[in-house]
C-alpha cells in the first residue's frame, strides 16, 4: 500500500547472457498515475534501484477516481550469437492506503450509493451474508493495521484468498448515526494476493485505510563530508588557503536536497547538485558547520558536523623535524647562583631559528633567542632549593618543528656569614649596649629571616633576644642593661632560610663601673 510519499523499488531480471546477475544499466522504468483502466506517465529512470514521488495533486483525475501507481520496468539484454537484443517487461501496481468500498474490483450483493459524507462521495451498502468486496492485487508489505469506516452496527471481516477463508482480522462496528471509524491491528498475510471484505450484518462501507509505512520510503539518507585540501597546513592547525567543503549523501531512493548551516541549525543553505553538493570558503574565520540531506520522501538525515579555521596569512606549518639539547655548567649549584643553561637546536638541511623557553614544571625560569642554533640562558636566581628537571622547549619556525630537551639541576642552600659588633663596649652598668649585625650569602643573595642573640656569663644564659634582618641583611638588637660588672659572651646566630644556610658570630661585652 502506498501514499503520496517517495517509493523505493528494486528490479531483478534473469539474463543468461549476463551470467547470474542483472546488468542494472539495462533496466529502465516508467512511473505513472493510474486511474480506472489506464495510467498517465509522470517520471522515468534507469537502474536496479530508485524512487519516485507520488503526487496527490496530479491534474489527470477528478474527485473520487480510482487511483493507483503503475510502474512498468523493462530490461533489454545485449543479444546473443548475432541475434538482436531482447526485452523483458514487468508491471507493478501500487495501491493507495485508502481503499474505498465502491472501488473494489469485485462486488457481490452490494450496491453503490452517493453520500456527500463519504470519502469519495460514494460508498457501498447491503454487505451481508454471502456478500463480499474483492480487492486484487493486494500486498500488505509494511502494513500492520487498518481503519475501517463503516456504519450499521455489526462485524466486518478481512479474509485472504477467498470469501470463505478464515478471517485474519475483524472490526466491530458500533451502531449509531453516521460513519464509524474502527481501528484494528493484525498480522498481515505475506506476498501478493486477493483481499475479501465480508459481513453478515448488512453494513454500509465507505473505506478501509491501511496503517503502516507500506512501500513508502521511511529510511533517512546518510551523510558524510570531505574537505579539500584534506588537512590544514598552516601553523596552529589552520587552513591558509581556501577550503572546498563537500557533502556526500546516500539514500535508498533519491536525494531531494543537501544543506549546511553555520549558525548551529538556525538557518540552512542549500548546496547545488550540479556543484557536487559543495561550496568553497575563502574568507578568514572559524567555521562550525552542520550539514544534512533530505530525500524525496521527506526523510531527513542525522546532522553531520565539521569545524575548521581559515587564516590566509598564516605561515605553513613546519615540516622538518628538530632536536633540542640542553646542558648546564654544573649539576649542583648554590641558591641564588644557578648559572646558565646552554640550549642547542638542530635540524636537517639548515639551522633552526626562534625562541627557546626554559621551564621547571609549569614555571618559566628563563628564555632566549637562538643564534646559529644556540642560546645561552641565565637561569632565574630564585630557583628554589631542590632537584629540578629543566625543560628547554623550542617553539618551531617556518621550517623546523617544535622540540624539547631536558637536564637535571640540583640547587643547594647558599652558605652564609654573620658579622657584627657591640657598642658601647665596655659599657657602664645600667646602660644598654646594642649589637649591630650583618648577614651575607656566598652567592650574593641577601639573606632574609631572623637572628637570635644570646647573652651568657659564666656558662649561664643572661638574656635571649631576636631581631629580623632588613632588606640589606642588617639588624640592630638592643641588649638588656647589665648590673653586674665583668665580661659577657654575646652569640648572634642567623637562623637561616629556605635558600641560605645558618651561621653564627661570637662577640664579647665588658661591663665596667
DRENTILUM-618823 format. One record per residue (C-alpha): residue in three letters; residue number from 0; x, z, y. Coordinates in Angstrom, 3 decimals, padded with zeros to 6 digits, always signed. Example, Ala and Ser with C-alpha at 12.3 -4.5 7.8 and 13.67 -1.06 7.14 Angstrom:
REM residues 2
- ALA:0:+012.300:+007.800:-004.500
- SER:1:+013.670:+007.140:-001.060
REM end
This chain:
REM residues 513
- UNK:0:+000.000:+000.000:+000.000
- UNK:1:+001.339:-000.789:+003.451
- UNK:2:+000.588:-000.063:+007.062
- UNK:3:+001.767:-001.584:+010.343
- UNK:4:+005.370:-000.485:+009.865
- UNK:5:+008.547:-002.045:+008.596
- UNK:6:+008.526:-003.039:+004.948
- UNK:7:+011.655:-003.476:+002.828
- UNK:8:+011.924:-005.862:-000.098
- UNK:9:+014.332:-006.769:-002.843
- UNK:10:+014.393:-010.050:-004.750
- UNK:11:+015.930:-010.913:-008.097
- UNK:12:+015.730:-014.228:-009.971
- UNK:13:+017.086:-015.444:-013.265
- UNK:14:+019.718:-018.132:-012.623
- UNK:15:+021.527:-019.157:-015.831
- UNK:16:+023.963:-021.335:-013.887
- UNK:17:+024.966:-018.404:-011.667
- UNK:18:+025.680:-016.035:-014.526
- UNK:19:+023.930:-012.696:-014.773
- UNK:20:+023.281:-012.125:-011.080
- UNK:21:+021.191:-013.606:-008.291
- UNK:22:+023.035:-015.575:-005.594
- UNK:23:+021.477:-013.906:-002.571
- UNK:24:+022.359:-016.714:-000.178
- UNK:25:+019.913:-018.917:-002.112
- UNK:26:+016.968:-016.543:-001.602
- UNK:27:+014.534:-017.318:+001.240
- UNK:28:+011.333:-015.539:+002.194
- UNK:29:+008.335:-016.077:+004.439
- UNK:30:+006.091:-013.239:+005.550
- UNK:31:+002.558:-013.950:+006.720
- UNK:32:-000.539:-012.028:+007.706
- UNK:33:-003.212:-012.796:+005.140
- UNK:34:-006.937:-012.572:+005.676
- UNK:35:-009.717:-013.789:+003.453
- UNK:36:-008.152:-016.554:+001.316
- UNK:37:-005.199:-017.703:+003.444
- UNK:38:-002.233:-016.371:+005.425
- UNK:39:-000.559:-017.164:+008.765
- UNK:40:+003.263:-017.233:+008.523
- UNK:41:+004.830:-014.811:+011.012
- UNK:42:+008.518:-014.435:+010.104
- UNK:43:+011.137:-015.846:+007.791
- UNK:44:+014.504:-014.763:+006.472
- UNK:45:+017.064:-015.039:+003.725
- UNK:46:+018.880:-012.723:+001.353
- UNK:47:+018.077:-010.438:-001.567
- UNK:48:+017.033:-007.550:+000.656
- UNK:49:+015.404:-007.353:+004.050
- UNK:50:+012.475:-006.113:+006.045
- UNK:51:+009.701:-007.270:+008.330
- UNK:52:+007.286:-005.668:+010.725
- UNK:53:+003.558:-005.943:+010.116
- UNK:54:+001.669:-006.273:+013.358
- UNK:55:-001.844:-004.785:+013.609
- UNK:56:-002.386:-006.761:+016.803
- UNK:57:-001.838:-010.219:+015.324
- UNK:58:-004.351:-012.568:+017.046
- UNK:59:-005.296:-014.616:+013.986
- UNK:60:-008.024:-012.275:+012.776
- UNK:61:-011.085:-010.519:+014.103
- UNK:62:-012.516:-007.024:+013.622
- UNK:63:-013.466:-006.190:+010.055
- UNK:64:-011.482:-009.018:+008.460
- UNK:65:-009.942:-008.578:+005.015
- UNK:66:-006.240:-008.168:+005.860
- UNK:67:-003.143:-008.038:+003.713
- UNK:68:+000.510:-009.004:+003.841
- UNK:69:+001.649:-012.088:+001.964
- UNK:70:+005.318:-012.625:+001.104
- UNK:71:+006.477:-015.835:-000.529
- UNK:72:+010.037:-015.633:-001.911
- UNK:73:+011.837:-018.760:-003.132
- UNK:74:+015.094:-019.251:-004.951
- UNK:75:+016.984:-022.555:-005.204
- UNK:76:+019.758:-022.900:-007.751
- UNK:77:+022.825:-025.126:-007.492
- UNK:78:+021.693:-027.725:-010.002
- UNK:79:+023.436:-028.383:-013.302
- UNK:80:+025.023:-031.305:-015.165
- UNK:81:+024.099:-033.807:-012.472
- UNK:82:+020.528:-032.533:-012.101
- UNK:83:+019.316:-031.711:-008.585
- UNK:84:+018.777:-028.071:-007.558
- UNK:85:+015.622:-026.471:-008.913
- UNK:86:+013.471:-023.989:-007.021
- UNK:87:+011.511:-020.982:-008.201
- UNK:88:+008.857:-019.101:-006.270
- UNK:89:+007.219:-015.669:-006.376
- UNK:90:+004.388:-014.313:-004.217
- UNK:91:+003.856:-010.690:-003.303
- UNK:92:+000.663:-009.269:-001.821
- UNK:93:+000.890:-006.138:+000.320
- UNK:94:-002.386:-004.289:+000.711
- UNK:95:-003.191:-002.191:+003.772
- UNK:96:-003.578:+001.521:+003.158
- UNK:97:-007.203:+001.364:+004.195
- UNK:98:-009.312:-000.415:+001.591
- UNK:99:-012.817:-000.977:+002.906
- UNK:100:-015.735:-000.965:+000.497
- UNK:101:-017.008:-004.406:+001.467
- UNK:102:-013.545:-005.900:+000.841
- UNK:103:-013.488:-005.074:-002.855
- UNK:104:-012.515:-008.235:-004.744
- UNK:105:-015.291:-007.467:-007.222
- UNK:106:-018.558:-005.591:-006.557
- UNK:107:-021.100:-004.694:-009.225
- UNK:108:-024.512:-003.192:-008.412
- UNK:109:-023.887:-002.533:-004.724
- UNK:110:-024.918:-004.216:-001.507
- UNK:111:-023.041:-004.711:+001.745
- UNK:112:-024.797:-003.443:+004.857
- UNK:113:-023.975:-003.324:+008.529
- UNK:114:-023.215:+000.069:+010.036
- UNK:115:-021.753:+000.498:+013.522
- UNK:116:-020.211:+003.818:+012.475
- UNK:117:-018.337:+002.276:+009.531
- UNK:118:-014.668:+001.430:+009.917
- UNK:119:-015.085:-002.356:+009.855
- UNK:120:-018.683:-002.397:+010.976
- UNK:121:-019.849:-002.765:+007.357
- UNK:122:-019.992:-000.650:+004.206
- UNK:123:-021.483:-000.762:+000.695
- UNK:124:-024.300:+001.339:-000.770
- UNK:125:-026.000:+001.943:-004.057
- UNK:126:-022.868:+002.800:-006.062
- UNK:127:-024.496:+004.320:-009.124
- UNK:128:-024.294:+004.419:-012.909
- UNK:129:-022.740:+001.237:-014.308
- UNK:130:-021.707:+000.020:-010.847
- UNK:131:-018.178:-000.384:-009.515
- UNK:132:-015.916:-001.650:-006.772
- UNK:133:-012.859:-003.544:-008.047
- UNK:134:-009.554:-003.996:-006.149
- UNK:135:-006.909:-006.276:-007.607
- UNK:136:-003.913:-006.375:-007.438
- UNK:137:-003.073:-002.766:-006.517
- UNK:138:+000.183:-000.816:-006.615
- UNK:139:+000.298:+002.909:-005.901
- UNK:140:+004.070:+002.984:-005.372
- UNK:141:+004.756:+005.632:-002.726
- UNK:142:+001.131:+006.843:-002.755
- UNK:143:+000.138:+010.369:-003.805
- UNK:144:-003.394:+010.774:-002.489
- UNK:145:-006.292:+009.250:-000.597
- UNK:146:-009.054:+009.997:+001.884
- UNK:147:-012.466:+008.873:+000.588
- UNK:148:-015.010:+008.071:+003.308
- UNK:149:-018.461:+008.079:+001.745
- UNK:150:-021.963:+009.530:+002.118
- UNK:151:-024.913:+010.559:-000.039
- UNK:152:-023.586:+013.580:-001.917
- UNK:153:-022.040:+013.355:-005.369
- UNK:154:-018.849:+012.441:-007.181
- UNK:155:-016.709:+009.329:-006.782
- UNK:156:-014.107:+008.408:-009.399
- UNK:157:-010.925:+006.306:-009.267
- UNK:158:-010.161:+004.536:-012.545
- UNK:159:-007.245:+002.316:-013.598
- UNK:160:-007.569:-000.914:-015.521
- UNK:161:-011.274:-000.703:-016.471
- UNK:162:-014.539:+000.594:-015.015
- UNK:163:-014.989:+002.896:-018.000
- UNK:164:-011.372:+004.163:-018.136
- UNK:165:-010.716:+007.880:-017.795
- UNK:166:-010.712:+008.779:-014.064
- UNK:167:-007.287:+009.678:-012.655
- UNK:168:-008.878:+011.158:-009.511
- UNK:169:-012.315:+012.421:-008.482
- UNK:170:-013.659:+013.070:-004.982
- UNK:171:-016.638:+015.380:-004.484
- UNK:172:-018.591:+014.019:-001.514
- UNK:173:-020.695:+016.628:+000.290
- UNK:174:-024.326:+015.913:+001.088
- UNK:175:-025.280:+015.626:+004.730
- UNK:176:-025.749:+013.219:+007.568
- UNK:177:-023.158:+010.546:+008.290
- UNK:178:-019.878:+009.682:+006.696
- UNK:179:-017.913:+012.448:+004.949
- UNK:180:-014.106:+012.339:+004.678
- UNK:181:-012.826:+013.854:+001.444
- UNK:182:-009.089:+014.284:+000.824
- UNK:183:-007.834:+014.015:-002.761
- UNK:184:-004.419:+014.078:-004.393
- UNK:185:-003.438:+012.505:-007.669
- UNK:186:-000.658:+011.359:-009.959
- UNK:187:-000.897:+007.640:-009.346
- UNK:188:-000.739:+005.068:-012.148
- UNK:189:+002.514:+003.103:-012.321
- UNK:190:+003.014:-000.593:-011.804
- UNK:191:+000.538:-003.159:-010.515
- UNK:192:-002.982:-003.297:-011.860
- UNK:193:-006.682:-003.071:-011.094
- UNK:194:-008.387:-000.166:-009.319
- UNK:195:-012.036:+000.586:-010.107
- UNK:196:-014.164:+002.868:-007.923
- UNK:197:-017.238:+004.295:-009.658
- UNK:198:-020.015:+006.868:-009.182
- UNK:199:-023.282:+007.837:-010.837
- UNK:200:-024.797:+009.240:-007.643
- UNK:201:-025.875:+006.162:-005.647
- UNK:202:-023.211:+006.760:-002.982
- UNK:203:-022.502:+004.678:+000.066
- UNK:204:-018.790:+003.907:+000.508
- UNK:205:-017.114:+002.986:+003.773
- UNK:206:-013.394:+003.031:+002.895
- UNK:207:-010.649:+004.570:+000.782
- UNK:208:-007.479:+005.205:+002.773
- UNK:209:-004.317:+005.790:+000.776
- UNK:210:-001.967:+008.675:+001.682
- UNK:211:+001.803:+008.313:+001.409
- UNK:212:+004.575:+006.043:+002.619
- UNK:213:+003.627:+003.236:+000.269
- UNK:214:+006.046:+000.342:+000.592
- UNK:215:+006.870:+001.285:+004.177
- UNK:216:+010.439:+001.822:+005.294
- UNK:217:+010.871:+005.580:+005.746
- UNK:218:+014.659:+005.652:+005.469
- UNK:219:+016.567:+006.062:+008.717
- UNK:220:+019.658:+003.988:+009.437
- UNK:221:+023.138:+005.452:+009.206
- UNK:222:+025.708:+005.033:+011.952
- UNK:223:+029.472:+005.148:+012.347
- UNK:224:+031.776:+004.181:+015.192
- UNK:225:+035.159:+002.657:+015.909
- UNK:226:+037.429:+002.797:+018.942
- UNK:227:+039.847:+000.076:+019.956
- UNK:228:+042.605:+000.981:+020.271
- UNK:229:+042.055:+003.289:+017.338
- UNK:230:+044.148:+006.161:+018.717
- UNK:231:+045.352:+007.214:+022.188
- UNK:232:+048.934:+006.528:+023.182
- UNK:233:+049.057:+008.432:+026.484
- UNK:234:+050.728:+011.786:+026.986
- UNK:235:+048.332:+014.629:+026.238
- UNK:236:+046.261:+012.614:+023.779
- UNK:237:+044.583:+010.386:+026.366
- UNK:238:+043.971:+006.653:+026.354
- UNK:239:+045.976:+004.930:+029.098
- UNK:240:+044.190:+001.616:+028.638
- UNK:241:+040.517:+000.541:+028.431
- UNK:242:+038.678:+001.627:+025.282
- UNK:243:+036.239:-000.529:+023.298
- UNK:244:+033.547:+001.647:+021.686
- UNK:245:+031.530:+000.017:+018.892
- UNK:246:+028.768:+001.294:+016.637
- UNK:247:+028.255:+000.177:+013.048
- UNK:248:+024.633:+000.631:+011.995
- UNK:249:+023.500:+000.239:+008.384
- UNK:250:+019.867:+000.096:+007.268
- UNK:251:+017.957:-000.869:+004.133
- UNK:252:+015.789:-003.055:+006.335
- UNK:253:+016.519:-004.314:+009.838
- UNK:254:+018.028:-002.529:+012.836
- UNK:255:+015.905:-002.724:+015.991
- UNK:256:+018.224:-001.026:+018.494
- UNK:257:+021.559:+000.756:+018.819
- UNK:258:+022.090:+003.136:+021.732
- UNK:259:+024.607:+005.545:+023.207
- UNK:260:+024.327:+008.460:+025.623
- UNK:261:+026.850:+010.039:+027.994
- UNK:262:+024.631:+012.955:+029.064
- UNK:263:+024.019:+014.790:+025.781
- UNK:264:+020.986:+012.666:+024.931
- UNK:265:+019.086:+012.985:+028.216
- UNK:266:+019.237:+009.213:+028.686
- UNK:267:+020.186:+006.389:+026.328
- UNK:268:+021.733:+002.974:+026.937
- UNK:269:+021.127:+000.017:+024.616
- UNK:270:+024.072:-001.781:+023.028
- UNK:271:+023.690:-005.531:+022.575
- UNK:272:+023.688:-007.047:+019.098
- UNK:273:+025.491:-010.133:+020.400
- UNK:274:+028.296:-007.826:+021.547
- UNK:275:+028.547:-006.307:+018.066
- UNK:276:+026.901:-003.170:+019.458
- UNK:277:+029.973:-002.434:+021.562
- UNK:278:+030.904:-001.555:+025.131
- UNK:279:+034.262:-001.313:+026.909
- UNK:280:+035.040:+001.710:+029.083
- UNK:281:+037.748:+001.144:+031.692
- UNK:282:+037.286:+003.998:+034.181
- UNK:283:+039.280:+007.222:+034.163
- UNK:284:+037.385:+010.236:+032.910
- UNK:285:+036.203:+012.252:+029.945
- UNK:286:+033.748:+010.508:+027.630
- UNK:287:+031.496:+012.612:+025.408
- UNK:288:+029.327:+010.075:+023.627
- UNK:289:+026.345:+010.374:+021.324
- UNK:290:+025.099:+007.284:+019.512
- UNK:291:+022.177:+006.385:+017.270
- UNK:292:+020.291:+003.482:+015.694
- UNK:293:+016.591:+002.831:+015.252
- UNK:294:+015.239:+000.437:+012.645
- UNK:295:+012.184:-001.781:+012.968
- UNK:296:+010.136:+000.852:+011.165
- UNK:297:+010.833:+003.348:+013.952
- UNK:298:+013.173:+005.483:+011.864
- UNK:299:+015.976:+006.997:+013.958
- UNK:300:+019.386:+007.836:+012.553
- UNK:301:+021.112:+011.153:+012.973
- UNK:302:+023.193:+011.011:+016.129
- UNK:303:+026.907:+010.430:+015.816
- UNK:304:+029.379:+011.831:+018.330
- UNK:305:+032.814:+010.977:+019.662
- UNK:306:+034.859:+012.311:+022.588
- UNK:307:+037.908:+010.866:+024.318
- UNK:308:+039.600:+010.777:+027.715
- UNK:309:+040.876:+007.797:+029.679
- UNK:310:+043.726:+008.181:+032.192
- UNK:311:+045.048:+004.757:+033.040
- UNK:312:+048.037:+006.245:+034.905
- UNK:313:+049.184:+008.460:+032.047
- UNK:314:+052.599:+007.558:+030.611
- UNK:315:+052.889:+006.654:+026.969
- UNK:316:+053.224:+009.499:+024.511
- UNK:317:+056.871:+009.746:+023.469
- UNK:318:+057.599:+008.430:+020.003
- UNK:319:+061.311:+009.160:+019.364
- UNK:320:+061.991:+012.498:+017.690
- UNK:321:+064.208:+015.022:+019.471
- UNK:322:+066.128:+018.033:+018.168
- UNK:323:+066.792:+021.205:+020.168
- UNK:324:+069.556:+023.743:+019.508
- UNK:325:+070.273:+026.932:+021.446
- UNK:326:+073.244:+029.321:+021.460
- UNK:327:+074.252:+032.488:+023.324
- UNK:328:+077.695:+033.732:+024.322
- UNK:329:+077.379:+036.927:+022.271
- UNK:330:+074.875:+038.013:+019.676
- UNK:331:+074.881:+041.590:+021.069
- UNK:332:+074.749:+042.319:+024.795
- UNK:333:+074.045:+045.236:+027.097
- UNK:334:+070.843:+045.733:+029.001
- UNK:335:+070.984:+044.086:+032.386
- UNK:336:+073.620:+041.545:+031.384
- UNK:337:+072.113:+039.357:+028.644
- UNK:338:+074.257:+036.426:+029.635
- UNK:339:+073.337:+032.773:+029.324
- UNK:340:+071.789:+030.510:+026.729
- UNK:341:+073.130:+027.007:+026.257
- UNK:342:+070.440:+024.568:+025.157
- UNK:343:+071.222:+021.094:+023.842
- UNK:344:+068.588:+018.420:+023.152
- UNK:345:+069.480:+015.258:+021.258
- UNK:346:+067.602:+012.130:+020.190
- UNK:347:+068.401:+008.824:+018.610
- UNK:348:+069.292:+005.979:+020.925
- UNK:349:+069.741:+007.894:+024.165
- UNK:350:+069.748:+011.213:+025.981
- UNK:351:+066.596:+013.278:+026.459
- UNK:352:+065.733:+014.399:+029.975
- UNK:353:+063.421:+017.004:+031.416
- UNK:354:+062.967:+020.753:+031.365
- UNK:355:+063.664:+023.414:+028.757
- UNK:356:+061.848:+026.774:+028.709
- UNK:357:+063.312:+029.899:+027.124
- UNK:358:+060.850:+032.440:+025.739
- UNK:359:+060.679:+035.522:+023.571
- UNK:360:+057.222:+035.785:+022.078
- UNK:361:+054.830:+034.805:+024.868
- UNK:362:+057.176:+035.900:+027.658
- UNK:363:+059.302:+033.438:+029.568
- UNK:364:+062.856:+034.662:+030.140
- UNK:365:+064.392:+031.556:+031.708
- UNK:366:+064.193:+027.808:+032.206
- UNK:367:+066.479:+024.980:+033.128
- UNK:368:+066.737:+021.218:+033.584
- UNK:369:+068.743:+019.077:+031.194
- UNK:370:+071.848:+017.362:+032.472
- UNK:371:+073.378:+014.967:+029.976
- UNK:372:+071.169:+016.593:+027.355
- UNK:373:+072.330:+020.173:+028.041
- UNK:374:+071.011:+023.068:+030.114
- UNK:375:+072.713:+026.423:+030.724
- UNK:376:+070.016:+029.019:+031.356
- UNK:377:+070.580:+032.514:+032.751
- UNK:378:+068.591:+034.962:+030.664
- UNK:379:+066.320:+037.343:+032.579
- UNK:380:+068.331:+040.594:+033.035
- UNK:381:+065.162:+042.628:+032.487
- UNK:382:+065.046:+041.532:+028.827
- UNK:383:+064.221:+044.766:+027.031
- UNK:384:+066.435:+046.653:+024.614
- UNK:385:+065.885:+045.436:+021.066
- UNK:386:+066.407:+042.391:+018.857
- UNK:387:+064.781:+039.213:+020.148
- UNK:388:+064.207:+035.715:+018.835
- UNK:389:+064.790:+033.439:+021.774
- UNK:390:+062.970:+030.096:+021.564
- UNK:391:+064.132:+027.149:+023.624
- UNK:392:+061.307:+024.601:+023.953
- UNK:393:+061.915:+021.064:+025.140
- UNK:394:+058.755:+019.616:+026.686
- UNK:395:+059.338:+015.896:+025.964
- UNK:396:+059.854:+012.966:+028.329
- UNK:397:+058.691:+009.389:+028.310
- UNK:398:+060.728:+008.561:+025.205
- UNK:399:+061.515:+011.725:+023.260
- UNK:400:+059.021:+014.082:+021.650
- UNK:401:+058.937:+017.829:+022.183
- UNK:402:+061.065:+020.078:+020.006
- UNK:403:+062.294:+023.667:+019.869
- UNK:404:+065.231:+025.736:+018.649
- UNK:405:+065.806:+029.475:+018.213
- UNK:406:+068.601:+032.051:+018.352
- UNK:407:+068.637:+035.817:+017.800
- UNK:408:+069.894:+038.162:+020.524
- UNK:409:+070.239:+041.936:+020.376
- UNK:410:+070.107:+043.895:+023.622
- UNK:411:+071.658:+047.404:+023.548
- UNK:412:+071.442:+050.134:+026.196
- UNK:413:+073.970:+049.848:+029.006
- UNK:414:+076.432:+052.708:+029.463
- UNK:415:+076.008:+054.962:+032.478
- UNK:416:+078.440:+057.027:+034.607
- UNK:417:+077.294:+060.044:+036.588
- UNK:418:+079.401:+061.309:+039.519
- UNK:419:+078.752:+063.969:+042.132
- UNK:420:+079.854:+066.832:+044.366
- UNK:421:+078.615:+070.244:+045.506
- UNK:422:+078.698:+071.337:+049.154
- UNK:423:+079.413:+073.573:+050.809
- UNK:424:+081.970:+074.708:+048.304
- UNK:425:+082.888:+077.515:+048.492
- UNK:426:+079.555:+078.874:+049.667
- UNK:427:+078.579:+082.285:+051.013
- UNK:428:+076.132:+084.450:+049.134
- UNK:429:+072.511:+083.829:+050.105
- UNK:430:+073.379:+080.303:+051.254
- UNK:431:+072.027:+077.368:+049.171
- UNK:432:+074.513:+074.671:+048.229
- UNK:433:+073.465:+071.100:+047.406
- UNK:434:+074.562:+068.860:+044.520
- UNK:435:+074.843:+065.196:+045.584
- UNK:436:+074.726:+062.929:+042.512
- UNK:437:+075.074:+059.214:+041.823
- UNK:438:+074.453:+057.307:+038.566
- UNK:439:+075.538:+053.725:+037.922
- UNK:440:+075.399:+051.479:+034.853
- UNK:441:+078.059:+049.426:+033.151
- UNK:442:+076.124:+046.222:+033.850
- UNK:443:+075.220:+046.827:+037.467
- UNK:444:+071.584:+047.576:+036.800
- UNK:445:+070.537:+050.505:+038.972
- UNK:446:+069.557:+053.365:+036.662
- UNK:447:+066.160:+054.981:+037.012
- UNK:448:+064.835:+058.311:+035.869
- UNK:449:+065.744:+061.992:+036.209
- UNK:450:+068.898:+064.064:+036.483
- UNK:451:+068.845:+067.616:+035.131
- UNK:452:+071.126:+070.100:+036.914
- UNK:453:+072.085:+073.321:+035.103
- UNK:454:+073.925:+076.220:+036.848
- UNK:455:+075.839:+078.538:+034.472
- UNK:456:+078.101:+081.630:+034.845
- UNK:457:+079.852:+083.482:+032.028
- UNK:458:+078.076:+081.286:+029.413
- UNK:459:+074.702:+082.211:+030.778
- UNK:460:+072.239:+079.881:+032.478
- UNK:461:+071.541:+080.919:+036.032
- UNK:462:+069.197:+078.028:+037.001
- UNK:463:+067.924:+074.650:+035.783
- UNK:464:+066.624:+072.049:+038.219
- UNK:465:+065.544:+068.372:+038.038
- UNK:466:+065.852:+065.551:+040.528
- UNK:467:+064.723:+061.892:+040.379
- UNK:468:+067.050:+059.028:+041.197
- UNK:469:+066.165:+056.887:+044.167
- UNK:470:+066.379:+053.096:+044.314
- UNK:471:+070.141:+053.311:+044.838
- UNK:472:+070.714:+055.613:+041.852
- UNK:473:+071.244:+058.682:+044.080
- UNK:474:+069.686:+062.124:+044.126
- UNK:475:+070.375:+065.352:+046.036
- UNK:476:+069.433:+068.609:+044.299
- UNK:477:+069.336:+071.874:+046.276
- UNK:478:+070.826:+074.717:+044.230
- UNK:479:+069.489:+078.261:+044.328
- UNK:480:+071.060:+080.936:+046.577
- UNK:481:+073.599:+082.857:+044.512
- UNK:482:+074.132:+086.526:+045.441
- UNK:483:+076.984:+087.317:+043.064
- UNK:484:+080.398:+086.091:+044.042
- UNK:485:+082.524:+084.162:+041.625
- UNK:486:+082.823:+080.698:+040.029
- UNK:487:+079.824:+078.847:+038.636
- UNK:488:+079.658:+075.731:+036.414
- UNK:489:+077.263:+073.052:+037.628
- UNK:490:+076.393:+070.404:+034.985
- UNK:491:+074.436:+067.305:+036.035
- UNK:492:+073.042:+065.221:+033.149
- UNK:493:+071.376:+061.871:+033.659
- UNK:494:+068.544:+061.750:+031.102
- UNK:495:+068.770:+058.009:+030.529
- UNK:496:+066.070:+055.285:+030.450
- UNK:497:+064.883:+052.523:+028.121
- UNK:498:+067.767:+050.317:+029.206
- UNK:499:+070.509:+052.756:+030.276
- UNK:500:+072.107:+055.474:+028.154
- UNK:501:+072.513:+059.129:+029.363
- UNK:502:+075.720:+060.515:+030.921
- UNK:503:+076.978:+063.865:+032.257
- UNK:504:+079.262:+065.198:+035.017
- UNK:505:+080.546:+068.789:+035.204
- UNK:506:+081.192:+070.377:+038.615
- UNK:507:+082.150:+073.868:+039.822
- UNK:508:+080.855:+076.023:+042.669
- UNK:509:+082.592:+079.065:+044.127
- UNK:510:+080.666:+081.848:+045.903
- UNK:511:+082.680:+083.989:+048.341
- UNK:512:+081.714:+086.736:+050.769
REM end
